Amino acid sequence: MKVSEAWDNPFYRYDHGQFHVKIKLSWLFSPTTLHLFRVRILDLFHYNIFACMERYDNEGGFWTMSMSLYNRISNNQKSMRQSWEKFICEGIIEDRVPPFLAQSWSIDKQLHIDPYLPKLPLVNDESYLHNNKPLLTAVEDTLKEFSFYLESSSSAIHFNNPEGVLAIQYGDLNAIEKLRKFNNVTGGKLDQQSCGTTAVSLALKNKRPFFTSGADHFVHIFHDCGCFAIPLLNKRNNELLGVLDISGPEHIFNDYVFALTHSTALAIEKRLEQYYMEKDALLLDYYINRCSHDRSSLLAINTDKQIFRCSERASSLLGGQPANWIGHSASALSIPKLREYMRVCEEEIEFYDILPNEVAARIVLQRILHQGEFIGWIVQLFSLTQRADKVTAGKCFPFEEIIGSSPAIQHVIQKAKKICGSQANILILGESGTGKELFARAIHFNSDRKNGPFISVNCGAIPKELIASELFGHEEGAFSGAKKGGEKGKFELANKGTIFLDEIGELPLEQQVYLLRVLQEREFYRLGGKQLIPLDVRIIAATNVDLEKAVRNKHFREDLYFRLNVINLRLPTLSERGQGDVVRLVNHFFSFYCRQERKNVTLTNEALEFLGTYTWRGNVREVENTVHRIVVLADNKQITVHDVHDALDHFEQQVAGNNENTTDNMEIKPLTMDEVERMEVVRTLIRNNGNISKSSKELNISRPTLYRKIDKYQIMKDKIIQ
């Protein structure tokens, strides 16, 4: 605090347990006057001060004294014991009970706290210990140094987490042994709901230091001791990290103990501040590296859930400038699902939500680790409205909008990016529903032809008699029913752009020769026309047919195959992409169809896991249709595995009907979800020779998750790789 800054009151200010006195030096006639003034102030607050600091501002002409105060509830313990007994027996609060303590006791009674509670409840909070290692390390290292001062003092110092659970304890061994008798040891719970009014429960609730002794406590087991508690706060967001307290006989508490405890708390907070700064530096490096390779809408959120960095593109989507967002809590983004996904995200989660400016967006949340330690999150925003504009206006269509992060799909994306600038013909191979047209569009809209047209033709859907007319157009009178004035064909419409010939393997053999000429000469005649039309077009073809086999069987021209197959992209099936990509696709289509059908429903984790492990023979298209059907049929707010089974039943019955003749009435028992998952884990481990890192990457899950699944399914890793 700068001494010369404006105060609400010209003489003093109280702020979160600190009392500041300010006086103009010109008002003090001599150093003696200043000394007398200082003595008077200290005398007024003597029993409540545990730290004091003076400062001079010669430029502004001010002297200031800052005192850290604690609440000392009462002084006369004999009378307090009588007041406590009267309250416990008759429910009467005497006038001598301080108002703050009276209020707290009343709450204890409302909570039905037993004043004669023999022991504290014990809690085994392994998750807290696992998730807060840096904090606990900083506390433990500091308390080890402090514990030297507590030897033979009949006292102990504790760190309690924000729920009041005692996590770390040091001190005099005899004192710890006495505290153990009523569970005031590691795991003991000291919040107000568990043991009523204590210095710890008051500090937790009010985020201020408190000293209590004897009958100040609501539960009698604490009546033989005193306790000084001081909250530990994260200075960056004022979040409560826990409470530091020292417990022992009342006679040990003096200004020295209060000041020493306060200094210990400050030392812990300083260590944590340094630790957080180092983590922020690592997160900044990661963010800068991402920005240099990926100019998309990025946000960096630190471990305190504060927006640490915001790119220009992200701020334009959110509204305002980057500086308007930096330093604010992630909740300020007003993205409803973000907070929940930040809590459960292990590696990466993709979801859909509405941004503050009512723009629908695809959001990719990534949990960032450095050498196995969590350092923050990176959030990537994709505007769905922008995406629609980009396609129709002929602007950039980013490959990042292709959903999936598995190595199989990312390999294809990287290859596709490389060939965008080429004019060579491309052949996209893949099963039905793998996204062949999506890749064709992405290649076109990232090429130098992006401002030209993109024309898609399904060769398998055109009647054989109309193929020539559809592809090359016709002149007026070329045939009975020909359009007056003639009509342009698909190739002519695609001039200066890209034509996408889907299902090229279905093109009749006799019609393939016309296409071959266009590929060779880059010119053509309309049907019934005499004028040669030059052509400047890029050709991308796609098929789910094995063209090499078709060539061998004389169903596809070999010369046409080689003309088309200058560069090929082979798209992976969903089974090759893994469970992680399936879950991302399910989330994408689920959010989309919930909006389209105006339904407010959610998928249970079990339902999502079942869909992730289901065998999708129809690939992405089948996932989309199934999710759409699930949303339409949903009757309840939550969609369960049972609902998913119902939505899949119709399709499964059709498949069973088609296979009746081949099964010979054999009874086929369907695999459970766990059996399917176990088989997939075993296959992956075998493929990777038991390598956990490679297997977890292929399955698109974290290493700890894979270890848990190996334990869950009792997989003998050493045996399956022999």
PAMAR-994056 format. One record per residue: z, x, y of N, C-alpha, C in turn. Coordinates in steps of 0.05 Angstrom, whole numbers, plus 5000, padded with zeros to 4 digits. Example, Ala and Ser with C-alpha at 12.3 -4.5 7.8 and 13.67 -1.06 7.14 Angstrom:
BEGIN
515652644886515652464910515652644934/514252574955514352734979515752585001/
END
This chain:
BEGIN
500050174976500050005000500050185025/498150135043498150275068500250155086/501750325099503950235115502950065139/500650145149499750005174498149745168/497849665142496349425137498049175145/496648955150498048715160499848595139/502148505147504048375129504348085139/505247915120505747645128508147635148/510147805143512447825161512448105173/512948135199512748405211514848595201/517048505187519248685180519448735150/518648545132519048585104516948425088/516648495062514848345044515948375016/515848155001516648164972514148114955/513748284936511248264920511748354891/511848154872511948214843514248414837/516648354845518948524838519348764856/517748784877518149004896518748894924/520749014937521448934964520749164983/519149105004518249305023519349245050/520649445062521649425089520049605108/519149505130517449655149518749635177/518849865190519949865218518450065234/518050005260516650185277518550415286/517550665284519250895289520350895318/518750775336519650775364522050595369/522650415349525050245351527550395344/527250625330529650775322529951005342/532351015354532751195376533151485367/534051515341534551795332534551795301/534352035289534552055260537151935249/539251945264541851835255541551535252/540251405272539751115270538151045245/536151205239534451155215536251185190/537951385189539751425166541551185162/542751095184544550865182543050615172/540650575182538950345174538350365144/537750605134537150645106539550585088/541850685097544350635082544950335080/544550185102545049905103543249755083/540649825083538749695065539549745036/540249995029540950065002543549914993/545349885012547849745006547349455000/545449335014544849055010543748994982/542149184972540649144947541749314924/544049444928545049654910544949564881/545849334874546049254846543449164834/541349164849538749074839536549274842/537049514852535049714856534949904832/532549954821532350174801530250384808/528950344831527050554841526650504870/526550724885526250704914524550924925/522750864944520951064955520651024985/520651235001520251215030517651355037/516351245058513851375068513751355098/512451555110512051555139509051535145/508351375165505651365175505751455204/505451715208505751825235503551715254/501151675242498851585258499451295269/500451125250501050845258503750815270/505451025267508151015278510050835263/509750825236511450645220512950815199/515350705191516950805169517250565149/516850625124517050405104518750495080/520250315069521750365045520950145024/520150235000519350054979521350074956/522549844948524549844928523649664905/523849774880523349614856525949474848/525849214846528249054841528148934813/530448884801530648724777532548494782/532348294765534148064768536648114751/538848154764541448174749542647904750/542947784726543647504725546447454735/548447594725551247544732552947794731/555247784743557048014743559647964728/560847734731563447674719563047554691/563247724670562547634643564647444632/567147474640569247294629568647004638/568046974664567446704674564846594662/562946784658560346694647560746604618/562546724603563146644576564246354576/565946294595567046024597564945824604/563145904622560945724630559045674607/558545884591556745864568557945664547/560545694542561845524522561845224532/562245184558562144914569559444784566/557344954570554644854568553944784539/554744964521554144924492555644684481/558144654489559744434478559244164492/558944174519558843924534556143874548/554544084549551944064563552144064593/554444164603554944174632554444454643/552844474664552344734677554044754702/555844944702557644984724556145114748/557345084772556045184796555745484797/557545624783557445914784555246034767/553945874750551645964735549245984754/548046224756545746254774543546054767/542145944787540145734782538045814762/537146064764535046154746536046154717/538446244713539646244686540145964676/541045784694541545504687538945374677/536845424691534245314683533345414656/533745674651532945784625534645684602/537245654607538945534586538045244579/537345094600536544824595534044814578/532244994583529745014566530545084537/532445264534533345344507534345094492/535844924506536944694493534744494485/532744464503530444294497528844394473/528844664469527444784446529144774421/531544664423533344644400534044924388/534445114406535245384397538145374388/538745484365541445494354543045714368/545045634385546645844399548146034380/548545944355549946114336547946224315/545546264323543446374306544446644294/544546674267545646924256543747164257/541147104255539147324255536647234269/535147434279532547384291530547334269/528547154274526347124254524647384253/523747444229522047684225519147604222/517347764234514447714233513047964224/511147934206509548164197506748124210/506348254233503848214248501948464244/500748484221499048714215496548714233/495548474239493048464255493548574283/495948524295496548634321496648934320/497949044299498249334297495449464294/493649334279491049444274489249424299/489549204314487749164337488749294363/491149404363492249524388493249804384/491749954368492550234362492750404387/490850404406491050574430493550514446/494150254450496550184465499050284451/499250234425501650304410501950604409/499750754408499851044408500951144434/500051034457501051114483504051054486/504850814476507650744478509350924461/508450974436510051134417510351414427/508151534436508251814446510251844469/510251644487512051654510514951604502/515351414484518151354476519351574459/517751734445518851964431520052164451/518752194474519852374494522352254506/522351994510524651864523527051854505/526551834478528851794459530852024460/530052254469531852484471534352414488/533852244509535952174527537851974516/537151844493538751634481540551724458/540351984451541952074429544952044436/546451934418549351894421550051714444/548151534452548551354474549351074466/549251024439549750754428547750554437/545250644444543250464454540550534441/538650344445535950384433533950274453/531550384452529350284469527150164451/526049944460524149794444521649724460/519449694445517049574456516449324441/516249094457515648834445512848744454/511248644435508548554443508648294459/506348204469506347964487507447714474/507647704447508847474434511847514429/512947744438515747794436516547934410/514548014393515148154368515748444373/518048544363518748824367516948994350/515449174364513349334350514249624346/515749734365516550014364519450034372/521050204358523850234364524750524362/526050634382527250904381530050884393/531651084387534351094399536451204381/538951154388541251254373541351114346/541651274325541551164298543750964292/546151004303548350814299547650544313/546450564336545750324351543650164336/541650304325539550174310540650034285/542550164273543750054249545249794256/546649784278548049544287546049324293/543849394307541749194314540449084289/540249244268539049164243540448924230/543048904235544648694222543648414229/542548384254541448124261538448134267/537048324252534148344252532948424279/534548554296533448654321532148934316/530148924299528749164290525749094290/524149284281521249234280520548984265/519048804278518448544266520148314276/522348384289524148174300522848034324/523147774326521747614347523847534368/523247614394525147574416524047404438/522047234432521047054453523046814455/522746664477524646444482524646234460/522346184448522145974427523646064401/524146324399525546424375528446474378/529246574402532146644405533146584433/531846414448532846324474532746544495/534646514514534546684538535546964532/533847164537534447444536532947584559/533547834565532047974585529047994577/528648034550525848054540524347794545/525547564537524147314540523647244569/525447314587525047264615522847444627/522847694619520747884628518047794618/517847704593515347604582514247374598/516047194604515246944617514546984647/516047154661515747184690514247434699/513747614680512347874687513948024708/516648024706518348164724520648284709/521948504719524248624705526648444706/528248454685530748294683532848454669/535348414678537648534664539548304657/540248284631542148084622544348224606/546748104606548848224591550747994582/552148044559554147864550553247574547/554747394560554247104557551847004574/550447194588547947114600546047024578/546247144555544547074532545246804521/543346654512543846384501545046404473/544046604457544946634429547246834428/549446764414551846914415551647194403/549747244385549447514373548947734394/548047654418547447844439549747874459/551947734454554147734474555647994476/555248174457556648424458554948654470/552648584481550848794491549448714517/548348914529546648864553543848944547/542048844563539148904558537648914585/536149124589534449144612531549154603/529948954612527148924603525248944627/523149094623521149124644518349084632/516648914644514048854632512149084636/510349124617508149314619505649154625/504249224647501949074655499449254655/497249134648494649274651493949254681/493949474695493549474723490849374732/488949364714486249284721485948984723/487448834706487148544707489848394707/492048554710494748434711495448294684/494048364663494748244637497248364626/498948194614501448294602500848434576/501548694574501148844550503648834531/505948774542508348764527510748804545/513048844533515548884548517049124536/517949304554519549534546522449454552/524249484533527049414538528949624526/531149654539533249834529535749654524/536949684500539249514492541549694485/543949604492546349754485548849634499/551149764496553549664509553149644539/554449454552553949404580554749644597/556649804589557650024606555650244609/553550264592551650484595549650434617/549450184627547350114647548250194675/546650364687547150454714544450504727/544550594752542050634767540250844753/541551044741540051254727538451134703/539750964687538350844664536050664673/536650504695534550324705532150494714/532650704729530450864740528951014718/530451104698529151244675527351054659/528250814655526650614641524150544656/524550514683522250454700520150684699/521150934700519351164699517851174672/519251104651517951094625515650894624/516250654635514150444636511750544653/512250674675510050774692508450994677/509851164661508451364646506651244625/507551034612505850894592503450774605/503850634628501650514642499650714652/500550954660498751164669497051274645/498351314622496851404599494651194591/495450944592493450734586491150734606/491850764631489750764652487750994647/488751224639486951444633485251384609/486451264589485051194564482750994571/483450784587481450584594479150704610/479850894628477751034644475751184626/476851314605475151464587473351274571/474451044563472850854549470650734567/471350684592469350574611467050774615/467751034615465751244619463751244595/464851204571463151194547461350944548/462550724556460950474558458750494579/459450634601457450674622455150844612/455651054597453551224585451751054567/453050884551451450714533449750514549/450850394570449350204586447050344600/447450574612445350724626443050794606/443850874582441850944562440250704554/441550474551440050224545438150144567/439150174592437450094615434950274617/435350534610433050714613430850664592/431650534570429650474549428950184547/430450014560430049724557430749594584/428749524599429149414626429549104625/431249014607431748734605434348664620/435148414617437548314631440048394616/441448594626443748714611446348684627/448448634613451148634624452848814606/454648974618456649124603459349004609/460848934588463548824591465549004578/467549094593469449284582471549144564/473349304553475349204534477249004547/477449004573479148814587477648554593/475248534581473548294585472748254614/472448484628471548474655468648574656/467048454674464248544677464248814690/463249014675463349284684460849374698/458549284688455949334700454149094696/452349044715450448824714447748914725/445648884709442948974718441848774738/439748864752438448694772437348444759/436148474736434948244722437048044713/439248154703441447974694442547814718/442847954741444047814764442047604775/439447654772437447454781437547204764/438147244738438347014720440946864725/443047014731445746894736446046784764/444446904783444746824810446247034826/445247114849446647304866445847594860/447347784870446948064867448848184846/448148414834449948534814452848574824/453148644850455748694861457448434861/456148204861457647944860459047904834/458048034813459147984786461048204776/460548454785462048684775465048654783/466848704764469648684768470848414762/469148214758470147944751470547914721/472147724714472547674685470047564673/469647614647467247504633467247204634/469547074637469646784639468346684664/468046854685466746784710463746724706/462646824683459846774678459246484671/461446334664461146054657459146004635/459246184615457646144590459646054569/459745794563461845674546462345824520/460245904506460646014479461346314479/461046444502461246734503464046824495/466146704506468846794501469546774471/468746554458469346524430467846734413/465246784420463646974405464647264409/465747324433466847584438469247624420/470747414414473147434397472347494368/470247374358469547394330467347594323/466047694344463747874340464648134326/463448204304463948454290461848664297/459348594298457248784305455448664326/453948444319452048324337451848024330/451847864351451547574348449347474368/447647304358445547184374446046884376/446146774401446646494404445246384429/445346134432443946004454445945844471/445645854497447445714515446045664542/447545534560446445474586447845654607/446245794623447245974644448245804668/449745924687450845764709448845614725/446345724727444345584743442645384726/443945294704442745094687440245184672/439945444669437645564654438545604625/436945494607437545544578436845834571/438445964556438046244550438746314522/437346514511438146634486439846874494/442146904481444047114488444647284464/444447544467445047734445447547884454/449747854438452247984444452648204424/453048454433453348684415456048814421/457548854400460148994401459549294399/460449444418459749734420462049904410/461450084391463450264380462650554387/464550724391464151004395465951154375/464651284356466151424335468151234322/467250994317468850794303470850644321/471050714346472950584364471450394383/472550164386471349954403471650034433/469350014448469350094476468349864494/467449644483466549424500464249274488/462949104504460748944495458248984513/455848954501453448934517452348654512/451648524534450548254533447648264543/445748154528442948144536442147854539/440947794561440147514567437147484567/436247264554433347204554433046914563/431746864585431446594595429246454579/430046224567428046074552426045944570/426845874594424945764614422945974622/423946224626422146444633420146484611/421146464586419346514564416946324564/417546064569415345874570413445934593/414546014616412746084638411046314632/412146514618410646754612408246694594/408646524575406446464556404246314570/404946114586402945944599401546094622/403046264636401846394659400446654651/400846744626399446984618400947234626/403547224629405147454636406347574611/408147774615409247914592410847744573/410347774547411847624526413347844511/415947884517417348114505417748094475/417348324462417948334433420848284427/422548334448425448294444426047994438/424247814445424747534440424047454411/423047644395422747594366425447624354/426447414341429147404331429447574306/431347754306431847924282432348214290/434348324276435048604282435148774256/434248664234434248814209432349044210/432749264196430849494196428049404188/427749214170425149124161423449004184/424648824199423148704221422848884245/424949044250424849234273422649444268/422149524244420049724238417349604245/416949344238414349214245414049184275/416249114289416149074318415349334331/416549564323415949824335413049894330/411949834306409149894301407349714318/408049454321406549274337406449364366/408649464376408749564404406749784409/406549964388404750194391401850114393/401049894380398249824379397349624400/399249544418398549344439396249444457/396349704464394349804482391649864470/391449854444388949914430387049674431/384449724428382449504426381649454397/382849594378382149574350382849304339/381349214319381948964305384548994289/386048774287388548784273388648574251/389648644228389948464206392948434200/394048194203396948144198397248014171/398748134154399148034127402047944123/402347734108405047634103405047354091/407247284078407447024066407546804087/407046564079407146334097409946314110/409946274136412446234150413846484159/412446714158413846964166413447034195/411846874210411546924239409047074247/406847034233404447184239403347124266/403246864274402246794300404046894323/406646894318408546994338407947284344/407447444324406747734329404047754343/402147584335399547594348399747544378/401447344385401847274413403247504428/405247624415406747844428404948074433/403148144414401248364418399348304442/398348054442396547984464397847994491/400247874494401547864520402948124528/402748324512403648594519401348794521/398948694520396548864522395248834550/393148994555391748974580390048714582/390048554561388648304561390548064567/392948124575394947914577394247704597/392547774617391747574637389347404628/388247484604386047324593387147114574/385346954562386246734545387046834517/388846684504389546724476388746474461/386746494444385746264429386446294400/387846094389388646094361386845904345/385846004322384145844305385245854276/385645614265386545604236384045574219/383045794208380545784193380745604168/383045574157383445404133383345104139/383645034165383744754173381044634182/379044804184376444714195374544644171/373444404171371544334149369244544148/368344604124366244804120363844754137/363044504141360644434156360844484186/363344494195363744514224364644794233/364944984215366045244222364345384242/361645394238359845534257360045414285/360145144286360245014312362945064326/365145054310367745104322368045384333/367045584317367445854325365445944347/362945854346360945964364359845754383/360645504381359745294400356945194393/355945004409353344894404351944814430/349344794429347844704451347344404448/346644274470346043984469343743934450/344043734432342043654413341843834389/343744014385343644204363343944054336/345343834337345643664313346343384322/346143194303346742924310349642894318/350142784341352842754351353842994368/352043184373352743414389353443324417/355343454430356343374456354143424477/353843234496351943264517352643504535/350643664539351143914555352144144539/352544094512353444304495356444354498/357544544482360444604482360844894475/362745014488363445294482365045294456/364645504440366245544416368745714422/370345754401372845894405372446184414/370346324404369946594412369246614442/367546424451366846424479369246364497/370946174488373346114503375246344505/375146524485377046744483375946994498/373646974510372447204524374347324544/374447594545376347744562379247724552/379647604529382347574519382447644489/384047474474384547524446383947274430/382647294407382347074389384047134364/385546934355387246964332386146794309/385146924288383946784266385946774243/387446544244389546504223388346404197/389646474175388646394148385746484144/385146734152382446834149381546854120/383446864102382846874073381646614063/381946394078380946134070378046084080/376946274095374246244105372146254082/370446044080368546044058366746294058/366046394035364446634032361846624048/360446394047357846374060358046374090/360446314101360846314130361846584140/362646764122363847014130361747204143/359247164136357147334147356847304177/357247054187356947004216359147154231/361447154220363747294232363247594232/362047694210361547984208359648074230/357647914236355747984257357148014285/358847824290360347834315361948084317/363348154295364948404295363248654299/360848654288359148884290357748904317/356548684326354848684350356248604376/358448474374359948374397358148194414/356548034401354847834414354147614394/353247374404352747164386350946954400/349846764383348446534393350146284388/350046104407351145834401349345704380/350445514366348945364346346745204361/344245254353341945124367341145264392/342445484399341745624424339845854420/338645934443336746164442337746394459/339846354475340846564492343046724479/342746994479344847164467347147194486/349547134476351947134493353547384486/353947564506355647804501358547724498/360047884483362847814478364648044482/366748004498368948204502371548074493/372248114468374547984457375948164437/378548144435380048284414380548084392/380148184367380548004344383048084328/384747884325387147914308386847704286/386847794261386647604239389247614223/389747394208392147384192391647224167/393147294145392847144120395247194103/395747004085397747044064396447094037/393747124037392247184013392047484009/392147563984391647843977388747903979/387848004002385048044008383748253989/385248453982384148653964383348533937/385148353928384548213903382248023906/382147893930379947703935377247853937/377248093947374848263948373948333920/375848403902375148473875374048233860/375047993867374147753853371747623867/370547763887368147673901368547423917/371047373926371647143942371747213972/371747473978371847564006370047814008/368447824030366648044034368048304039/367248504025368548764028368148884055/365548854066365048964092366548824114/366948564111368548414131371548504129/372448544105375248634101375748904116/373849094113374249354126373949334156/372349144166372049104194374648994207/375848814192378348694202380748874199/380849024178383149184170383149464183/382549474209382749734223385649814225/387349634234390249664234391449424221/393449464204394749234192397749234196/398748994198401748954200402548784176/404448884161405348724138408148624145/408348354148410948234156412748194132/415348264135417148234113417947934109/418647874084419747604079422647594088/423747354089426547334096428447464077/427747464051429347594031429447904036/427248004046427148294052428648354078/428748164096430148204122433148194119/434148034100437048034096438447804109/441047764101442647534109443047524140/443347764152443847764181441747634197/439147684190436947564205436847264200/437447184175437446894169439446744186/441846864189443946734205443046714234/441746924245440746914272438746694276/436946664257434946454258436246174257/438146154239439545894236440845814263/442246014275443645964301441545884322/439346024322437245964342436145674339/435245604315434145334311436245114314/438745184306440844984308441444914337/441645114354442045064383439744914395/437244994387434844864398434744564391/435144504365434944224357437344054365/439644184369441944034379441243934408/439944104423439144014450436943804449/435043854432432743674430433643394420/435443394400436343134389438743024404/439743184424442043094440444443044423/445043234406447343214388449343434394/451843364395453943564400455343614373/454143784356455243844330455444144326/457144224307457444514302457344554272/456544804264456544884236459145024229/460344954206462645094197461845374188/463645564187463045834178461945834149/463145654132462245634104459345544103/458645344119455845234119453945444129/454745594150452945804160452646024140/454746094125454546304105452746214082/452945954074451245854053448345864061/447745784085444945794095443946084096/445746274103445046554104444346674077/445546574056445146684029443146514012/442246294024440346124009437646264007/436146213985433546333980431446163994/430246274016428346124032425446194023/424446044005421746093995419646054017/420145874036418345824058418845994083/420646184080421246374102422146234127/421346334151422346234176421745944180/419345864172418545584176420345394161/421045464137422845304121425645294133/426545514144429145524157429145324181/427045334197426845154220426844864212/425144794192425044514183427644414172/428944594156431544514144433644474165/433844654184435944624205435444374221/432844324227432144074241433143824226/432643834200433443604183436543574182/437943804181440843804181441943674206/440843754229441743644255441243344257/438843264248438142974250439942804232/440642914208442242754189445242774195/446042944213448942994218450342744228/452542664214454142434222456742514236/457742754229460342844239459943064259/462143124273462043344293461643614280/462643654256462443904241460643864217/458744044213456944034190458044224169/458644114146459844264124457744354104/458644504084456944584062455844344047/457544134044456643884031454343764046/454443754073452243644089449743804085/449944064083447644244079446344184052/448044154032447044084005445443824005/446543624019445143364021442443394034/442243564055439743594069437743744052/438743914033436944074016436143923991/437743713984437343573958434443483954/433243363975430543243972428543463964/428743683978426943903972427344013944/429844053937430544163910429543973888/429743713893428743523872425743543869/424343583891421443613890420743863874/422144083879421544333864422144293834/424444153829425144113800422943943787/421943733802419843563791417343713785/416643903803414144063799414444253775/416944323769417244523747418144393721/418044133719418943993695417544093670/414944133673413344203649413844483640/414844653657415244933650418044983641/419944803646422644863638423344753611/421644573600422044463574424844333571/425444183593428044043593430444223590/430144483596432444663596434344583619/436944593613438944533634439344793650/438744773676439045013693441444963711/443445123709445845103725445445253751/445545113774445145253800447345453805/446545673818448445883825450145793849/452645873848454345813871453746013894/454745953918454246123940455346403935/457746413923459046673917457346833897/456246693877454646833857452046953869/450846793887448446893901449147143918/451347123933452147353950452847593933/454247553911454947783894452547923883/450547763874448047873863446648043885/446547933910445248083931446648343938/449348333938450848583943450348783921/450348703896449948883873447149003875/445148833879442348933881442049143903/443349093926443149273949444449543943/446849533930448249773923446649943903/445349803884443649943864441350083879/439949933897437650043911438450293927/440950293938441750513955443650713940/443550693914445150883897448050883905/449050643912451950623918452750713946/450750793963451450883990452350654008/454850654017455950434032454550404059/454050624073452850604100450050484098/448450584079445750484077445750184068/447550124049447649844039448549654060/450549724076451549544097449449504118/447949724124445749694144443549514134/442849534108440749364097441649074096/444249024089445248754088445948644116/445748824136446248744164449148654168/451048794155453848744159455249004164/457748994173459249244178460249364152/460949624153462049754129464649614120/466549554138469049424128468449154115/466449004125465748744113464648794085/463049004081461949064055464149134035/466049294044468349374027469849124019/470248934038471648684031470248524010/467548514012465948363992466048503965/466048773965466248913939468948853926/471048843942473748763931473748473922/472648303938472648013933471247953906/468948073902467348013878467948213855/469948393859470748583838468348733827/466848843845464448993838465249283832/464649373807465249643800462949823808/463249933833461050083845460250323828/462150463817461550703801459950633776/460350393765459050323740456150223745/455750073767453049953770450950153779/451850393787449850593795449450803774/450750773751450350963729447550933717/
END
